[in-house]
Amino acid sequence: MKFINIFTLVLVIIGGLNWGLVGLFGFDLVAAIFGAGSAFARIIYILVGLSAGWQIVPLFSAMGSGGFAASQNR
């Protein structure tokens, strides 16, 4: 797997966990670590969003090659 795919997948997972904390407890871990509204927190949010967009590419690639359907049958 390409480094960029692994890196963006990790960022998407971090973002998902952060949103889970926001939804369950009203606690934004990124804002708590880097400061609410700080430039670095905003950069993290932007990178997570871009990573989610990037992860669409391997998703559709797997669906088009039949890899997604094959992995669902296991």
PQR file with spaces between the fields and no chain letter, atoms N, CA, C, O and H, PARSE charges and radii, in Angstrom:
ATOM       1  N    MET     1       0.851   -1.177    0.000 -0.4000 1.5000
ATOM       2  CA   MET     1       0.000    0.000    0.000 -0.0000 2.0000
ATOM       3  C    MET     1       0.893    1.235    0.000  0.5500 1.7000
ATOM       4  O    MET     1       1.909    1.271    0.694 -0.5500 1.4000
ATOM       5  N    LYS     2       0.526    2.218   -0.754 -0.4000 1.5000
ATOM       6  CA   LYS     2       1.314    3.431   -0.835 -0.0000 2.0000
ATOM       7  C    LYS     2       1.327    4.157    0.503  0.5500 1.7000
ATOM       8  O    LYS     2       0.362    4.107    1.266 -0.5500 1.4000
ATOM       9  H    LYS     2      -0.300    2.189   -1.318  0.4000 1.0000
ATOM      10  N    PHE     3       2.440    4.830    0.770 -0.4000 1.5000
ATOM      11  CA   PHE     3       2.577    5.592    2.007 -0.0000 2.0000
ATOM      12  C    PHE     3       1.446    6.611    2.158  0.5500 1.7000
ATOM      13  O    PHE     3       0.887    6.763    3.244 -0.5500 1.4000
ATOM      14  H    PHE     3       3.223    4.870    0.150  0.4000 1.0000
ATOM      15  N    ILE     4       1.112    7.303    1.079 -0.4000 1.5000
ATOM      16  CA   ILE     4       0.071    8.331    1.148 -0.0000 2.0000
ATOM      17  C    ILE     4      -1.271    7.727    1.559  0.5500 1.7000
ATOM      18  O    ILE     4      -2.030    8.350    2.302 -0.5500 1.4000
ATOM      19  H    ILE     4       1.566    7.180    0.196  0.4000 1.0000
ATOM      20  N    ASN     5      -1.565    6.517    1.079 -0.4000 1.5000
ATOM      21  CA   ASN     5      -2.820    5.863    1.453 -0.0000 2.0000
ATOM      22  C    ASN     5      -2.842    5.512    2.934  0.5500 1.7000
ATOM      23  O    ASN     5      -3.860    5.697    3.600 -0.5500 1.4000
ATOM      24  H    ASN     5      -0.948    6.012    0.475  0.4000 1.0000
ATOM      25  N    ILE     6      -1.733    5.009    3.451 -0.4000 1.5000
ATOM      26  CA   ILE     6      -1.662    4.668    4.873 -0.0000 2.0000
ATOM      27  C    ILE     6      -1.749    5.932    5.718  0.5500 1.7000
ATOM      28  O    ILE     6      -2.473    5.970    6.712 -0.5500 1.4000
ATOM      29  H    ILE     6      -0.906    4.859    2.909  0.4000 1.0000
ATOM      30  N    PHE     7      -1.013    6.965    5.323 -0.4000 1.5000
ATOM      31  CA   PHE     7      -1.005    8.231    6.068 -0.0000 2.0000
ATOM      32  C    PHE     7      -2.401    8.850    6.109  0.5500 1.7000
ATOM      33  O    PHE     7      -2.869    9.272    7.167 -0.5500 1.4000
ATOM      34  H    PHE     7      -0.425    6.935    4.515  0.4000 1.0000
ATOM      35  N    THR     8      -3.060    8.901    4.956 -0.4000 1.5000
ATOM      36  CA   THR     8      -4.391    9.504    4.931 -0.0000 2.0000
ATOM      37  C    THR     8      -5.404    8.644    5.676  0.5500 1.7000
ATOM      38  O    THR     8      -6.324    9.175    6.298 -0.5500 1.4000
ATOM      39  H    THR     8      -2.681    8.559    4.097  0.4000 1.0000
ATOM      40  N    LEU     9      -5.250    7.332    5.623 -0.4000 1.5000
ATOM      41  CA   LEU     9      -6.149    6.459    6.369 -0.0000 2.0000
ATOM      42  C    LEU     9      -5.993    6.683    7.875  0.5500 1.7000
ATOM      43  O    LEU     9      -6.988    6.709    8.601 -0.5500 1.4000
ATOM      44  H    LEU     9      -4.503    6.901    5.118  0.4000 1.0000
ATOM      45  N    VAL    10      -4.772    6.844    8.344 -0.4000 1.5000
ATOM      46  CA   VAL    10      -4.532    7.130    9.767 -0.0000 2.0000
ATOM      47  C    VAL    10      -5.194    8.451   10.156  0.5500 1.7000
ATOM      48  O    VAL    10      -5.821    8.547   11.212 -0.5500 1.4000
ATOM      49  H    VAL    10      -3.964    6.823    7.755  0.4000 1.0000
ATOM      50  N    LEU    11      -5.056    9.464    9.305 -0.4000 1.5000
ATOM      51  CA   LEU    11      -5.690   10.758    9.611 -0.0000 2.0000
ATOM      52  C    LEU    11      -7.211   10.655    9.621  0.5500 1.7000
ATOM      53  O    LEU    11      -7.862   11.295   10.447 -0.5500 1.4000
ATOM      54  H    LEU    11      -4.547    9.386    8.448  0.4000 1.0000
ATOM      55  N    VAL    12      -7.785    9.868    8.727 -0.4000 1.5000
ATOM      56  CA   VAL    12      -9.235    9.676    8.703 -0.0000 2.0000
ATOM      57  C    VAL    12      -9.685    8.956    9.982  0.5500 1.7000
ATOM      58  O    VAL    12     -10.727    9.288   10.547 -0.5500 1.4000
ATOM      59  H    VAL    12      -7.255    9.349    8.056  0.4000 1.0000
ATOM      60  N    ILE    13      -8.916    7.992   10.426 -0.4000 1.5000
ATOM      61  CA   ILE    13      -9.249    7.288   11.665 -0.0000 2.0000
ATOM      62  C    ILE    13      -9.169    8.240   12.855  0.5500 1.7000
ATOM      63  O    ILE    13     -10.051    8.232   13.712 -0.5500 1.4000
ATOM      64  H    ILE    13      -8.069    7.723    9.967  0.4000 1.0000
ATOM      65  N    ILE    14      -8.129    9.053   12.914 -0.4000 1.5000
ATOM      66  CA   ILE    14      -8.005   10.041   13.987 -0.0000 2.0000
ATOM      67  C    ILE    14      -9.195   10.991   13.969  0.5500 1.7000
ATOM      68  O    ILE    14      -9.769   11.299   15.014 -0.5500 1.4000
ATOM      69  H    ILE    14      -7.412    9.060   12.218  0.4000 1.0000
ATOM      70  N    GLY    15      -9.563   11.455   12.773 -0.4000 1.5000
ATOM      71  CA   GLY    15     -10.714   12.350   12.656 -0.0000 2.0000
ATOM      72  C    GLY    15     -12.008   11.690   13.092  0.5500 1.7000
ATOM      73  O    GLY    15     -12.840   12.311   13.754 -0.5500 1.4000
ATOM      74  H    GLY    15      -9.097   11.205   11.925  0.4000 1.0000
ATOM      75  N    GLY    16     -12.175   10.423   12.716 -0.4000 1.5000
ATOM      76  CA   GLY    16     -13.375    9.697   13.119 -0.0000 2.0000
ATOM      77  C    GLY    16     -13.453    9.504   14.620  0.5500 1.7000
ATOM      78  O    GLY    16     -14.520    9.654   15.217 -0.5500 1.4000
ATOM      79  H    GLY    16     -11.500    9.919   12.179  0.4000 1.0000
ATOM      80  N    LEU    17     -12.329    9.174   15.230 -0.4000 1.5000
ATOM      81  CA   LEU    17     -12.312    9.035   16.684 -0.0000 2.0000
ATOM      82  C    LEU    17     -12.591   10.366   17.372  0.5500 1.7000
ATOM      83  O    LEU    17     -13.298   10.419   18.379 -0.5500 1.4000
ATOM      84  H    LEU    17     -11.463    9.053   14.745  0.4000 1.0000
ATOM      85  N    ASN    18     -12.032   11.435   16.823 -0.4000 1.5000
ATOM      86  CA   ASN    18     -12.293   12.758   17.396 -0.0000 2.0000
ATOM      87  C    ASN    18     -13.775   13.107   17.311  0.5500 1.7000
ATOM      88  O    ASN    18     -14.350   13.605   18.278 -0.5500 1.4000
ATOM      89  H    ASN    18     -11.458   11.392   16.006  0.4000 1.0000
ATOM      90  N    TRP    19     -14.399   12.848   16.158 -0.4000 1.5000
ATOM      91  CA   TRP    19     -15.834   13.123   16.020 -0.0000 2.0000
ATOM      92  C    TRP    19     -16.662   12.227   16.933  0.5500 1.7000
ATOM      93  O    TRP    19     -17.714   12.640   17.421 -0.5500 1.4000
ATOM      94  H    TRP    19     -13.931   12.443   15.372  0.4000 1.0000
ATOM      95  N    GLY    20     -16.199   11.010   17.164 -0.4000 1.5000
ATOM      96  CA   GLY    20     -16.880   10.141   18.116 -0.0000 2.0000
ATOM      97  C    GLY    20     -16.860   10.732   19.518  0.5500 1.7000
ATOM      98  O    GLY    20     -17.860   10.692   20.234 -0.5500 1.4000
ATOM      99  H    GLY    20     -15.344   10.674   16.767  0.4000 1.0000
ATOM     100  N    LEU    21     -15.712   11.280   19.901 -0.4000 1.5000
ATOM     101  CA   LEU    21     -15.616   11.942   21.211 -0.0000 2.0000
ATOM     102  C    LEU    21     -16.508   13.173   21.281  0.5500 1.7000
ATOM     103  O    LEU    21     -17.135   13.434   22.308 -0.5500 1.4000
ATOM     104  H    LEU    21     -14.899   11.312   19.319  0.4000 1.0000
ATOM     105  N    VAL    22     -16.564   13.928   20.189 -0.4000 1.5000
ATOM     106  CA   VAL    22     -17.428   15.113   20.156 -0.0000 2.0000
ATOM     107  C    VAL    22     -18.888   14.692   20.299  0.5500 1.7000
ATOM     108  O    VAL    22     -19.642   15.298   21.061 -0.5500 1.4000
ATOM     109  H    VAL    22     -16.054   13.716   19.355  0.4000 1.0000
ATOM     110  N    GLY    23     -19.280   13.663   19.571 -0.4000 1.5000
ATOM     111  CA   GLY    23     -20.670   13.217   19.608 -0.0000 2.0000
ATOM     112  C    GLY    23     -21.068   12.609   20.937  0.5500 1.7000
ATOM     113  O    GLY    23     -22.166   12.861   21.433 -0.5500 1.4000
ATOM     114  H    GLY    23     -18.668   13.171   18.952  0.4000 1.0000
ATOM     115  N    LEU    24     -20.191   11.813   21.517 -0.4000 1.5000
ATOM     116  CA   LEU    24     -20.522   11.121   22.762 -0.0000 2.0000
ATOM     117  C    LEU    24     -20.402   12.005   24.002  0.5500 1.7000
ATOM     118  O    LEU    24     -21.249   11.968   24.896 -0.5500 1.4000
ATOM     119  H    LEU    24     -19.299   11.608   21.114  0.4000 1.0000
ATOM     120  N    PHE    25     -19.335   12.798   24.036 -0.4000 1.5000
ATOM     121  CA   PHE    25     -19.027   13.519   25.265 -0.0000 2.0000
ATOM     122  C    PHE    25     -18.925   15.034   25.099  0.5500 1.7000
ATOM     123  O    PHE    25     -18.717   15.753   26.077 -0.5500 1.4000
ATOM     124  H    PHE    25     -18.647   12.828   23.311  0.4000 1.0000
ATOM     125  N    GLY    26     -19.069   15.520   23.872 -0.4000 1.5000
ATOM     126  CA   GLY    26     -18.906   16.951   23.633 -0.0000 2.0000
ATOM     127  C    GLY    26     -17.467   17.405   23.855  0.5500 1.7000
ATOM     128  O    GLY    26     -17.223   18.558   24.209 -0.5500 1.4000
ATOM     129  H    GLY    26     -19.237   14.936   23.078  0.4000 1.0000
ATOM     130  N    PHE    27     -16.509   16.489   23.646 -0.4000 1.5000
ATOM     131  CA   PHE    27     -15.099   16.770   23.904 -0.0000 2.0000
ATOM     132  C    PHE    27     -14.323   16.701   22.597  0.5500 1.7000
ATOM     133  O    PHE    27     -14.269   15.648   21.962 -0.5500 1.4000
ATOM     134  H    PHE    27     -16.707   15.552   23.359  0.4000 1.0000
ATOM     135  N    ASP    28     -13.729   17.801   22.194 -0.4000 1.5000
ATOM     136  CA   ASP    28     -12.922   17.873   20.971 -0.0000 2.0000
ATOM     137  C    ASP    28     -11.454   17.721   21.361  0.5500 1.7000
ATOM     138  O    ASP    28     -10.837   18.661   21.861 -0.5500 1.4000
ATOM     139  H    ASP    28     -13.772   18.657   22.710  0.4000 1.0000
ATOM     140  N    LEU    29     -10.905   16.538   21.131 -0.4000 1.5000
ATOM     141  CA   LEU    29      -9.530   16.238   21.531 -0.0000 2.0000
ATOM     142  C    LEU    29      -8.521   17.107   20.791  0.5500 1.7000
ATOM     143  O    LEU    29      -7.555   17.579   21.390 -0.5500 1.4000
ATOM     144  H    LEU    29     -11.407   15.775   20.725  0.4000 1.0000
ATOM     145  N    VAL    30      -8.733   17.321   19.508 -0.4000 1.5000
ATOM     146  CA   VAL    30      -7.803   18.160   18.730 -0.0000 2.0000
ATOM     147  C    VAL    30      -7.758   19.571   19.304  0.5500 1.7000
ATOM     148  O    VAL    30      -6.679   20.141   19.468 -0.5500 1.4000
ATOM     149  H    VAL    30      -9.518   16.938   19.021  0.4000 1.0000
ATOM     150  N    ALA    31      -8.928   20.137   19.610 -0.4000 1.5000
ATOM     151  CA   ALA    31      -8.977   21.480   20.191 -0.0000 2.0000
ATOM     152  C    ALA    31      -8.357   21.490   21.585  0.5500 1.7000
ATOM     153  O    ALA    31      -7.713   22.465   21.971 -0.5500 1.4000
ATOM     154  H    ALA    31      -9.804   19.674   19.477  0.4000 1.0000
ATOM     155  N    ALA    32      -8.549   20.411   22.339 -0.4000 1.5000
ATOM     156  CA   ALA    32      -7.971   20.342   23.682 -0.0000 2.0000
ATOM     157  C    ALA    32      -6.448   20.291   23.633  0.5500 1.7000
ATOM     158  O    ALA    32      -5.775   20.874   24.483 -0.5500 1.4000
ATOM     159  H    ALA    32      -9.073   19.619   22.025  0.4000 1.0000
ATOM     160  N    ILE    33      -5.909   19.596   22.638 -0.4000 1.5000
ATOM     161  CA   ILE    33      -4.449   19.470   22.537 -0.0000 2.0000
ATOM     162  C    ILE    33      -3.814   20.723   21.950  0.5500 1.7000
ATOM     163  O    ILE    33      -2.806   21.213   22.459 -0.5500 1.4000
ATOM     164  H    ILE    33      -6.456   19.122   21.947  0.4000 1.0000
ATOM     165  N    PHE    34      -4.409   21.239   20.876 -0.4000 1.5000
ATOM     166  CA   PHE    34      -3.761   22.323   20.137 -0.0000 2.0000
ATOM     167  C    PHE    34      -4.394   23.691   20.355  0.5500 1.7000
ATOM     168  O    PHE    34      -3.879   24.694   19.860 -0.5500 1.4000
ATOM     169  H    PHE    34      -5.228   20.841   20.462  0.4000 1.0000
ATOM     170  N    GLY    35      -5.504   23.748   21.086 -0.4000 1.5000
ATOM     171  CA   GLY    35      -6.183   25.022   21.333 -0.0000 2.0000
ATOM     172  C    GLY    35      -7.326   25.226   20.360  0.5500 1.7000
ATOM     173  O    GLY    35      -7.161   25.108   19.146 -0.5500 1.4000
ATOM     174  H    GLY    35      -5.923   22.934   21.487  0.4000 1.0000
ATOM     175  N    ALA    36      -8.478   25.532   20.911 -0.4000 1.5000
ATOM     176  CA   ALA    36      -9.671   25.731   20.083 -0.0000 2.0000
ATOM     177  C    ALA    36      -9.461   26.915   19.145  0.5500 1.7000
ATOM     178  O    ALA    36      -9.126   28.016   19.582 -0.5500 1.4000
ATOM     179  H    ALA    36      -8.612   25.628   21.897  0.4000 1.0000
ATOM     180  N    GLY    37      -9.658   26.679   17.872 -0.4000 1.5000
ATOM     181  CA   GLY    37      -9.534   27.745   16.885 -0.0000 2.0000
ATOM     182  C    GLY    37      -8.106   28.122   16.544  0.5500 1.7000
ATOM     183  O    GLY    37      -7.881   29.080   15.806 -0.5500 1.4000
ATOM     184  H    GLY    37      -9.930   25.784   17.516  0.4000 1.0000
ATOM     185  N    SER    38      -7.128   27.379   17.074 -0.4000 1.5000
ATOM     186  CA   SER    38      -5.733   27.709   16.768 -0.0000 2.0000
ATOM     187  C    SER    38      -5.418   27.347   15.318  0.5500 1.7000
ATOM     188  O    SER    38      -6.115   26.546   14.695 -0.5500 1.4000
ATOM     189  H    SER    38      -7.311   26.601   17.675  0.4000 1.0000
ATOM     190  N    ALA    39      -4.377   27.942   14.809 -0.4000 1.5000
ATOM     191  CA   ALA    39      -3.976   27.685   13.429 -0.0000 2.0000
ATOM     192  C    ALA    39      -3.602   26.214   13.244  0.5500 1.7000
ATOM     193  O    ALA    39      -3.924   25.614   12.218 -0.5500 1.4000
ATOM     194  H    ALA    39      -3.810   28.593   15.315  0.4000 1.0000
ATOM     195  N    PHE    40      -2.923   25.635   14.236 -0.4000 1.5000
ATOM     196  CA   PHE    40      -2.512   24.243   14.100 -0.0000 2.0000
ATOM     197  C    PHE    40      -3.712   23.303   14.132  0.5500 1.7000
ATOM     198  O    PHE    40      -3.744   22.320   13.391 -0.5500 1.4000
ATOM     199  H    PHE    40      -2.662   26.122   15.069  0.4000 1.0000
ATOM     200  N    ALA    41      -4.694   23.590   14.974 -0.4000 1.5000
ATOM     201  CA   ALA    41      -5.911   22.771   15.018 -0.0000 2.0000
ATOM     202  C    ALA    41      -6.637   22.840   13.674  0.5500 1.7000
ATOM     203  O    ALA    41      -7.127   21.830   13.170 -0.5500 1.4000
ATOM     204  H    ALA    41      -4.668   24.389   15.575  0.4000 1.0000
ATOM     205  N    ARG    42      -6.699   24.041   13.103 -0.4000 1.5000
ATOM     206  CA   ARG    42      -7.347   24.197   11.800 -0.0000 2.0000
ATOM     207  C    ARG    42      -6.607   23.408   10.719  0.5500 1.7000
ATOM     208  O    ARG    42      -7.231   22.831    9.828 -0.5500 1.4000
ATOM     209  H    ARG    42      -6.301   24.862   13.512  0.4000 1.0000
ATOM     210  N    ILE    43      -5.288   23.387   10.800 -0.4000 1.5000
ATOM     211  CA   ILE    43      -4.498   22.618    9.834 -0.0000 2.0000
ATOM     212  C    ILE    43      -4.805   21.131    9.978  0.5500 1.7000
ATOM     213  O    ILE    43      -4.939   20.426    8.978 -0.5500 1.4000
ATOM     214  H    ILE    43      -4.782   23.856   11.524  0.4000 1.0000
ATOM     215  N    ILE    44      -4.916   20.655   11.208 -0.4000 1.5000
ATOM     216  CA   ILE    44      -5.262   19.246   11.440 -0.0000 2.0000
ATOM     217  C    ILE    44      -6.613   18.932   10.822  0.5500 1.7000
ATOM     218  O    ILE    44      -6.763   17.926   10.129 -0.5500 1.4000
ATOM     219  H    ILE    44      -4.807   21.228   12.020  0.4000 1.0000
ATOM     220  N    TYR    45      -7.615   19.801   11.071 -0.4000 1.5000
ATOM     221  CA   TYR    45      -8.956   19.581   10.513 -0.0000 2.0000
ATOM     222  C    TYR    45      -8.917   19.562    8.984  0.5500 1.7000
ATOM     223  O    TYR    45      -9.586   18.742    8.355 -0.5500 1.4000
ATOM     224  H    TYR    45      -7.493   20.619   11.634  0.4000 1.0000
ATOM     225  N    ILE    46      -8.141   20.458    8.391 -0.4000 1.5000
ATOM     226  CA   ILE    46      -8.026   20.519    6.935 -0.0000 2.0000
ATOM     227  C    ILE    46      -7.365   19.249    6.406  0.5500 1.7000
ATOM     228  O    ILE    46      -7.817   18.685    5.409 -0.5500 1.4000
ATOM     229  H    ILE    46      -7.598   21.125    8.902  0.4000 1.0000
ATOM     230  N    LEU    47      -6.297   18.794    7.068 -0.4000 1.5000
ATOM     231  CA   LEU    47      -5.613   17.577    6.634 -0.0000 2.0000
ATOM     232  C    LEU    47      -6.521   16.357    6.749  0.5500 1.7000
ATOM     233  O    LEU    47      -6.483   15.477    5.888 -0.5500 1.4000
ATOM     234  H    LEU    47      -5.930   19.252    7.878  0.4000 1.0000
ATOM     235  N    VAL    48      -7.334   16.292    7.799 -0.4000 1.5000
ATOM     236  CA   VAL    48      -8.276   15.174    7.951 -0.0000 2.0000
ATOM     237  C    VAL    48      -9.306   15.211    6.824  0.5500 1.7000
ATOM     238  O    VAL    48      -9.626   14.173    6.243 -0.5500 1.4000
ATOM     239  H    VAL    48      -7.364   17.006    8.498  0.4000 1.0000
ATOM     240  N    GLY    49      -9.823   16.387    6.514 -0.4000 1.5000
ATOM     241  CA   GLY    49     -10.788   16.515    5.422 -0.0000 2.0000
ATOM     242  C    GLY    49     -10.196   16.143    4.078  0.5500 1.7000
ATOM     243  O    GLY    49     -10.830   15.436    3.295 -0.5500 1.4000
ATOM     244  H    GLY    49      -9.563   17.230    6.986  0.4000 1.0000
ATOM     245  N    LEU    50      -8.995   16.606    3.804 -0.4000 1.5000
ATOM     246  CA   LEU    50      -8.327   16.249    2.548 -0.0000 2.0000
ATOM     247  C    LEU    50      -8.040   14.751    2.496  0.5500 1.7000
ATOM     248  O    LEU    50      -8.126   14.133    1.435 -0.5500 1.4000
ATOM     249  H    LEU    50      -8.480   17.180    4.440  0.4000 1.0000
ATOM     250  N    SER    51      -7.700   14.177    3.639 -0.4000 1.5000
ATOM     251  CA   SER    51      -7.441   12.739    3.698 -0.0000 2.0000
ATOM     252  C    SER    51      -8.691   11.937    3.390  0.5500 1.7000
ATOM     253  O    SER    51      -8.627   10.912    2.712 -0.5500 1.4000
ATOM     254  H    SER    51      -7.631   14.679    4.501  0.4000 1.0000
ATOM     255  N    ALA    52      -9.825   12.402    3.887 -0.4000 1.5000
ATOM     256  CA   ALA    52     -11.084   11.718    3.584 -0.0000 2.0000
ATOM     257  C    ALA    52     -11.352   11.761    2.086  0.5500 1.7000
ATOM     258  O    ALA    52     -11.781   10.769    1.497 -0.5500 1.4000
ATOM     259  H    ALA    52      -9.877   13.234    4.438  0.4000 1.0000
ATOM     260  N    GLY    53     -11.100   12.903    1.477 -0.4000 1.5000
ATOM     261  CA   GLY    53     -11.260   13.012    0.026 -0.0000 2.0000
ATOM     262  C    GLY    53     -10.316   12.081   -0.708  0.5500 1.7000
ATOM     263  O    GLY    53     -10.706   11.458   -1.695 -0.5500 1.4000
ATOM     264  H    GLY    53     -10.752   13.709    1.955  0.4000 1.0000
ATOM     265  N    TRP    54      -9.084   11.977   -0.244 -0.4000 1.5000
ATOM     266  CA   TRP    54      -8.108   11.099   -0.878 -0.0000 2.0000
ATOM     267  C    TRP    54      -8.527    9.640   -0.768  0.5500 1.7000
ATOM     268  O    TRP    54      -8.312    8.868   -1.702 -0.5500 1.4000
ATOM     269  H    TRP    54      -8.767   12.484    0.558  0.4000 1.0000
ATOM     270  N    GLN    55      -9.114    9.253    0.344 -0.4000 1.5000
ATOM     271  CA   GLN    55      -9.506    7.858    0.564 -0.0000 2.0000
ATOM     272  C    GLN    55     -10.656    7.422   -0.340  0.5500 1.7000
ATOM     273  O    GLN    55     -10.942    6.228   -0.440 -0.5500 1.4000
ATOM     274  H    GLN    55      -9.289    9.881    1.103  0.4000 1.0000
ATOM     275  N    ILE    56     -11.308    8.357   -0.988 -0.4000 1.5000
ATOM     276  CA   ILE    56     -12.345    8.002   -1.954 -0.0000 2.0000
ATOM     277  C    ILE    56     -11.719    7.285   -3.150  0.5500 1.7000
ATOM     278  O    ILE    56     -12.335    6.386   -3.722 -0.5500 1.4000
ATOM     279  H    ILE    56     -11.076    9.327   -0.907  0.4000 1.0000
ATOM     280  N    VAL    57     -10.509    7.673   -3.529 -0.4000 1.5000
ATOM     281  CA   VAL    57      -9.838    7.081   -4.689 -0.0000 2.0000
ATOM     282  C    VAL    57      -9.626    5.576   -4.504  0.5500 1.7000
ATOM     283  O    VAL    57     -10.042    4.806   -5.370 -0.5500 1.4000
ATOM     284  H    VAL    57     -10.009    8.403   -3.064  0.4000 1.0000
ATOM     285  N    PRO    58      -8.986    5.116   -3.395 -0.5600 1.5000
ATOM     286  CA   PRO    58      -8.817    3.667   -3.258  0.2800 2.0000
ATOM     287  C    PRO    58     -10.143    2.928   -3.062  0.5500 1.7000
ATOM     288  O    PRO    58     -10.258    1.760   -3.435 -0.5500 1.4000
ATOM     289  N    LEU    59     -11.133    3.590   -2.486 -0.4000 1.5000
ATOM     290  CA   LEU    59     -12.437    2.958   -2.311 -0.0000 2.0000
ATOM     291  C    LEU    59     -13.048    2.624   -3.672  0.5500 1.7000
ATOM     292  O    LEU    59     -13.456    1.487   -3.910 -0.5500 1.4000
ATOM     293  H    LEU    59     -11.039    4.538   -2.183  0.4000 1.0000
ATOM     294  N    PHE    60     -13.110    3.612   -4.561 -0.4000 1.5000
ATOM     295  CA   PHE    60     -13.684    3.366   -5.881 -0.0000 2.0000
ATOM     296  C    PHE    60     -12.813    2.437   -6.708  0.5500 1.7000
ATOM     297  O    PHE    60     -13.323    1.675   -7.530 -0.5500 1.4000
ATOM     298  H    PHE    60     -12.779    4.535   -4.368  0.4000 1.0000
ATOM     299  N    SER    61     -11.506    2.493   -6.500 -0.4000 1.5000
ATOM     300  CA   SER    61     -10.616    1.579   -7.199 -0.0000 2.0000
ATOM     301  C    SER    61     -10.896    0.144   -6.781  0.5500 1.7000
ATOM     302  O    SER    61     -10.937   -0.744   -7.632 -0.5500 1.4000
ATOM     303  H    SER    61     -11.092    3.111   -5.833  0.4000 1.0000
ATOM     304  N    ALA    62     -11.089   -0.101   -5.497 -0.4000 1.5000
ATOM     305  CA   ALA    62     -11.387   -1.446   -5.005 -0.0000 2.0000
ATOM     306  C    ALA    62     -12.757   -1.903   -5.482  0.5500 1.7000
ATOM     307  O    ALA    62     -12.945   -3.074   -5.811 -0.5500 1.4000
ATOM     308  H    ALA    62     -11.056    0.620   -4.805  0.4000 1.0000
ATOM     309  N    MET    63     -13.709   -0.987   -5.520 -0.4000 1.5000
ATOM     310  CA   MET    63     -15.046   -1.346   -5.986 -0.0000 2.0000
ATOM     311  C    MET    63     -15.041   -1.677   -7.469  0.5500 1.7000
ATOM     312  O    MET    63     -15.741   -2.591   -7.905 -0.5500 1.4000
ATOM     313  H    MET    63     -13.556   -0.035   -5.253  0.4000 1.0000
ATOM     314  N    GLY    64     -14.261   -0.944   -8.244 -0.4000 1.5000
ATOM     315  CA   GLY    64     -14.210   -1.162   -9.682 -0.0000 2.0000
ATOM     316  C    GLY    64     -13.492   -2.438  -10.071  0.5500 1.7000
ATOM     317  O    GLY    64     -13.828   -3.056  -11.082 -0.5500 1.4000
ATOM     318  H    GLY    64     -13.693   -0.201   -7.890  0.4000 1.0000
ATOM     319  N    SER    65     -12.502   -2.842   -9.276 -0.4000 1.5000
ATOM     320  CA   SER    65     -11.743   -4.045   -9.610 -0.0000 2.0000
ATOM     321  C    SER    65     -12.372   -5.301   -9.042  0.5500 1.7000
ATOM     322  O    SER    65     -11.861   -6.399   -9.267 -0.5500 1.4000
ATOM     323  H    SER    65     -12.229   -2.340   -8.455  0.4000 1.0000
ATOM     324  N    GLY    66     -13.462   -5.167   -8.317 -0.4000 1.5000
ATOM     325  CA   GLY    66     -14.099   -6.319   -7.729 -0.0000 2.0000
ATOM     326  C    GLY    66     -13.497   -6.700   -6.386  0.5500 1.7000
ATOM     327  O    GLY    66     -13.969   -7.627   -5.727 -0.5500 1.4000
ATOM     328  H    GLY    66     -13.876   -4.276   -8.135  0.4000 1.0000
ATOM     329  N    GLY    67     -12.452   -5.983   -5.982 -0.4000 1.5000
ATOM     330  CA   GLY    67     -11.792   -6.283   -4.701 -0.0000 2.0000
ATOM     331  C    GLY    67     -12.699   -6.014   -3.521  0.5500 1.7000
ATOM     332  O    GLY    67     -12.644   -6.729   -2.520 -0.5500 1.4000
ATOM     333  H    GLY    67     -12.069   -5.230   -6.517  0.4000 1.0000
ATOM     334  N    PHE    68     -13.529   -4.996   -3.624 -0.4000 1.5000
ATOM     335  CA   PHE    68     -14.446   -4.661   -2.533 -0.0000 2.0000
ATOM     336  C    PHE    68     -15.502   -5.745   -2.381  0.5500 1.7000
ATOM     337  O    PHE    68     -15.798   -6.172   -1.266 -0.5500 1.4000
ATOM     338  H    PHE    68     -13.574   -4.415   -4.437  0.4000 1.0000
ATOM     339  N    ALA    69     -16.068   -6.188   -3.487 -0.4000 1.5000
ATOM     340  CA   ALA    69     -17.096   -7.234   -3.436 -0.0000 2.0000
ATOM     341  C    ALA    69     -16.497   -8.553   -2.966  0.5500 1.7000
ATOM     342  O    ALA    69     -17.130   -9.288   -2.209 -0.5500 1.4000
ATOM     343  H    ALA    69     -15.828   -5.841   -4.394  0.4000 1.0000
ATOM     344  N    ALA    70     -15.287   -8.856   -3.407 -0.4000 1.5000
ATOM     345  CA   ALA    70     -14.647  -10.101   -3.007 -0.0000 2.0000
ATOM     346  C    ALA    70     -14.363  -10.117   -1.510  0.5500 1.7000
ATOM     347  O    ALA    70     -14.501  -11.152   -0.860 -0.5500 1.4000
ATOM     348  H    ALA    70     -14.772   -8.258   -4.022  0.4000 1.0000
ATOM     349  N    SER    71     -13.961   -8.953   -0.956 -0.4000 1.5000
ATOM     350  CA   SER    71     -13.654   -8.913    0.475 -0.0000 2.0000
ATOM     351  C    SER    71     -14.936   -8.991    1.315  0.5500 1.7000
ATOM     352  O    SER    71     -14.881   -9.379    2.482 -0.5500 1.4000
ATOM     353  H    SER    71     -13.849   -8.111   -1.485  0.4000 1.0000
ATOM     354  N    GLN    72     -16.079   -8.631    0.741 -0.4000 1.5000
ATOM     355  CA   GLN    72     -17.343   -8.713    1.469 -0.0000 2.0000
ATOM     356  C    GLN    72     -17.844  -10.147    1.569  0.5500 1.7000
ATOM     357  O    GLN    72     -18.647  -10.454    2.450 -0.5500 1.4000
ATOM     358  H    GLN    72     -16.124   -8.316   -0.207  0.4000 1.0000
ATOM     359  N    ASN    73     -17.388  -11.030    0.687 -0.4000 1.5000
ATOM     360  CA   ASN    73     -17.837  -12.414    0.673 -0.0000 2.0000
ATOM     361  C    ASN    73     -17.049  -13.316    1.599  0.5500 1.7000
ATOM     362  O    ASN    73     -17.355  -14.504    1.706 -0.5500 1.4000
ATOM     363  H    ASN    73     -16.735  -10.780   -0.029  0.4000 1.0000
ATOM     364  N    ARG    74     -16.052  -12.788    2.264 -0.4000 1.5000
ATOM     365  CA   ARG    74     -15.219  -13.613    3.147 -0.0000 2.0000
ATOM     366  C    ARG    74     -15.864  -13.799    4.480  0.5500 1.7000
ATOM     367  O    ARG    74     -15.304  -14.466    5.349 -0.5500 1.4000
ATOM     368  H    ARG    74     -15.803  -11.823    2.177  0.4000 1.0000
